[in-house]
Amino acid sequence: MFALLQRVSTARKDLQQYKHVYTEGSTAQPASYTPLLQQVMHDVFSPARPELLDIECKSTGLRDLIKSGFSLFMNVSKPRPSDTPLLIVFLVGGVTASEVKLIIDTVKLSHTTTKVIVGSTMLLTPADVLRGIIHSN
């Protein structure tokens, strides 16, 4: 099982911004866990608008195309997923009900006008997650 967890952690090795989900604690603060999905959704809808190094937003309209083109010559920010009126979050491999709730809560806290649709290849139950961990070789 630890070999599987090690392989899962190496899947994020090429990411710049989302390499870690665990933050070590100190004597003053306990260790913390922040799910990858929570980190991504928080950054997408953050009012501080941090640069999204590991997320690529494809230009879909003339405005985004012009914005991307001028970014070569001027200091223009690249399009963000939260700039669109509709954002589709699709999770390959399955999504749990708690992950869907996490997305909903993040969107509500951001007070955005962007509508978010969550899709996945499968709605996972806790038994499915456990079965996937135990039976994967």
C-alpha positions, 0 to 999 in steps of 0.5 A: 500500500505504501508503494501505491501512495508513493506512486501517487505522490510522484504523479505531482512531481512535474507540478510547480504550484501543487506538489504538496498536500501536506504541510509539516507542523512546528512546535507552535502549529500542527501539521495540516492537510489541504486536498489538491482539489481544494488548493486548485479551486481556492487559487482559481477563485481567489480575489488575490488572483495568484498566477496559476502556474499549473493550470492552462486556460485555453483561449476560446474567444476573440477577447482572450485571443487578443489578450494572450497575443498582447501578453507577448508585448505588454504586461497583460495577465493571461486568461483565468478559468474564473474569468468565464461565465461557466467553468466545467470541472471534470475529474477523471477517475471519479469524484467523492461527494465530499469533493463535490461539496468542497467545490460548492463551498469554495465557489460560494465563499468566493462570491463569484458570478461564474457558474460551475458544473462538476462532472466525473467519470464516476461518483465514488463511495468510500468503499470504492476508494478503499477497494481502489487502494487495496486492489490496485497492484 
